[in-house]
Amino acid sequence: MTKSLENRKFYELKFAGYDDLVTPADISKMLDGVNISTVRGMLWRSEIKSFRIGNRYLAPKSSVIDYVLSDAYQELKDRKRAYLQTKIIEEDVIGYRLRLLAFCSKPRSRKEMMQFLNLSSPKVFYRLILNPLLETGELHRTIKSRDCISTQKYIRGAIAIK
């Protein structure tokens, strides 16, 4: 049995509890909680084959399985995973800031700080962690005259060098 056929059988068994025609709410559950608005957009763009009765979308269960086995679904899962990685709750942010202050007892670059905190998004790091520490004065730039240069380093509570 080929790999794709095995995968299809797996999803047929996984979705056995659903009717042969599924609603956007069912599809949302089948796709591991994808937002229902996203599901409606996929139906409207025909990413999942469906039809309308009045103002209701219905899709054959087999079309949802086809979508789950497609590259488009893998891309959707990758985007969702990336979003969840960048979503940091406030308690985590406070913890990150405290750890960063302890780490910056000697001058550190942005790259070193991000690696230390194991963060991959420079935007999230700057907006939620670094910039608030700079604004409160808990962290200082070592080169005061230039905000954003590759050689810029940051240090805890020290007066800027230049």
Secondary structure, DSSP 8 states (H G I E B T S, - for coil): --HHHHHHHHHHHHTTTS-SEE-HHHHHHHTTS--HHHHHHHHHTTSS--EEETTEEEEEHHHHHHHHTSHHHHHHHHHHHHHHHH---HHHHHHHHHHHHHHTTS-B-HHHHHHHHT---HHHIIIIIIHHHHHHTSEEESSTT-SS-TT--EEES-----
